[in-house]
Amino acid sequence: MRCPVRRALRGIAIVLAVGLSVTGCHAAALRTDALASATPALADVSPLDDPRSWEGPSSAVAASASLDPVGGGAPQLPATVTDAQGTVVTVTDTSRILALDIYGSLSRIVFELDLGGNVVGRDISSGFPEISDRPLVTQNGHDLNAEAILELEPTVILTDTSLGPWDTILQMREIGIPVVVVDSHRSIDGIGGLIGQVASALGVADRGAQLAERTASEVAAKVAQIAEVAPSAPEDRLRMLFLYVRGQSGVYYLFGEESGADTLIEALGGIDVAGENGWIGMRPLTAEALVAANPDVILMMTKGLESVGGVEGLVEHIPAVAQTSAGQRERIVDMSDSTILSFGPDTASVLDALAVALYAPEEASR
């Protein structure tokens, strides 16, 4: 990956962390998401003959996928790995694990590796029921709390660069806690690699291989199912664009290739208009770029859409939206901030909910 792309992807993580914090993506928001009715399964709905004809917004709420841990023998320790930053880390004890990132993906992976009983705390985005009783180590949204972490006496910390302040991570290393930094670049293609990084650090590489294979199989099956309901002719496929918005901060970005949004759109049977234009990473939104892209559908994070006052507010904040096919038909599809780009073991359920919102929107949760 070229250095400019790496910088862009790091920027995405920073913007996400700040944005989720500013919009109050905290425990109350997670409770709201949990209480929302899950979108019906794709297998249980009747897709539109022409998904481009639909007018109006829709929300996608992924069904809560039950944990199905991959069991096995005891972790093979010590485990020595070279993490995503090139740091050699040796893990000798996995009895007290902290797995922290902006989407809660890492903690979910640890639980699916049958090590959930060893997890002693959680980040704010880890909202699945099995982890809900663990104490929080994040504050003000997604800021790591050094004192809260130290109180839990972790024997290993798994994280990426999506949470801060980074000095907190460095402090944990300085006092002798093994810290393994995994790749923060998330995509459908990278799920298996992410699982492998976590599993290797915890001494359960074999379990990781099984979980990665299972997840890949589930995602492939879901992508095939979506392909059956999505238009097959390129000219009939939905042209989609992922728009990242934080109205209070005046933050507006288009997500392009290598942001993860591109692989999401492709898996959903759509055409990634950012990819068509060769946009890489994230780029500040301009009216000219949005009008030229002219998407049929705009994908957004729920809190981002709320931050501008919904669809009507989106048009007020970004008048160019009204000049696109998506804006004229109010074809805005939103999903929870901590879910839509999480790319973890439950990705198949995320794709399922988004597919319903795209191809059977009248039956999606609102």
Secondary structure as UniProt FT lines:
FT   HELIX           3..22
FT   TURN            23..24
FT   HELIX           27..35
FT   HELIX           42..44
FT   HELIX           51..53
FT   STRAND          58..60
FT   STRAND          79..82
FT   TURN            84..85
FT   STRAND          88..91
FT   STRAND          97..100
FT   HELIX           105..110
FT   HELIX           111..115
FT   HELIX           116..118
FT   TURN            124..125
FT   HELIX           129..131
FT   TURN            132..133
FT   STRAND          138..139
FT   TURN            140..142
FT   STRAND          143..144
FT   HELIX           146..151
FT   STRAND          156..159
FT   HELIX           166..174
FT   TURN            175..176
FT   STRAND          179..181
FT   TURN            189..190
FT   HELIX           191..201
FT   TURN            202..203
FT   HELIX           205..229
FT   HELIX           234..236
FT   STRAND          239..246
FT   HELIX           247..249
FT   STRAND          251..255
FT   HELIX           261..267
FT   TURN            268..269
FT   STRAND          271..272
FT   HELIX           273..276
FT   TURN            277..278
FT   STRAND          282..284
FT   HELIX           287..293
FT   STRAND          297..301
FT   HELIX           302..307
FT   TURN            308..309
FT   HELIX           310..317
FT   HELIX           319..323
FT   HELIX           325..328
FT   TURN            329..330
FT   STRAND          332..335
FT   TURN            337..341
FT   TURN            345..346
FT   HELIX           347..359
FT   HELIX           361..363
//
